[in-house]
Amino acid sequence: DPDSGDNGLLLYSLVNNQMNEFDIDENTGQIFTVSVAGKAGTFHLEVQAADQGIGRLTARTTVNVTIDSSSTNNMVLVVLNQKINVVEKHIAELKRVLEDYLAWNVYIVDVYSSEFERKARSSTDVTYVKIIAFDKANQEVPAEEVKRKLREQKSNIERELEKVFSVSVTAAIEEAPADSATPELVATIVLGVLLACTLIAFLAYLLFTTKRKRKDEQQHLVKKQDEIMEGIDNLCAIDRNGSLKSLEKLEHVKN
């Protein structure tokens, strides 16, 4: 908008954005994803720009975003030690730096602070940038190849980004976070844990029962041995007159 002052200040918004897959930076017009995991196809986003003058003027256009689910395997996650709102303001420069040192066409697929803090856009000093690279033949570059090139050019990329952000920048490579567990997977895990606990409890019960049975058998055997020894002792016991009872019985038999 060539106007000056409030008449030239534009604010951007998504019109009738009911699905919440995308959001837009109202100051720059930068469109970014909120949640498109597991989704594919073309999304038609109606974008509005409005100036801030009296009798606000607006204009609208449609942005078509195509998501190819087959590309997810070749995405690489770059971690920057910068706030997300700062990174978003320098998306174009970040893209340029990556393309200069990787020598491929680089597309920034997603920018977020964490899976649970995407609404708090300046809450953390760590920002995740999900990228995918295409070669000159417009073929996806394998993720491992992109990571290898990023490691080789790490110092150069960081030095160039320091000029962009005007502060020291670190750019690390991190594996893309796994998708959240589905309710079915959670239920399966819980059931597996319960079954394992039940099996352990059953084995413990069997072990306890076996040990107790052996202990009872040993006690019974000891009792029998005591009774036998007591009988032997009685045969050899001395009576009050000092004679052996066993001899008395033999004498009685002789008589």
Salt bridges, closest charged atoms under 4 A:
GLU21 OE2 - LYS39 NZ 2.84
GLU46 OE2 - ARG60 NH1 3.45
GLU88 OE2 - ARG121 NH2 2.10
GLU99 OE2 - LYS95 NZ 2.73
ASP100 OD2 - ARG96 NH1 3.49
ASP110 OD2 - ARG118 NH1 3.72
GLU115 OE2 - ARG118 NH2 3.21
ASP125 OD1 - LYS83 NZ 2.97
GLU144 OE2 - LYS147 NZ 3.65
GLU145 OE2 - ARG148 NH2 2.42
GLU152 OE2 - ARG148 NH1 2.41
GLU158 OE2 - LYS154 NZ 2.47
GLU160 OE1 - LYS163 NZ 3.66
GLU175 OE2 - LYS147 NZ 2.50
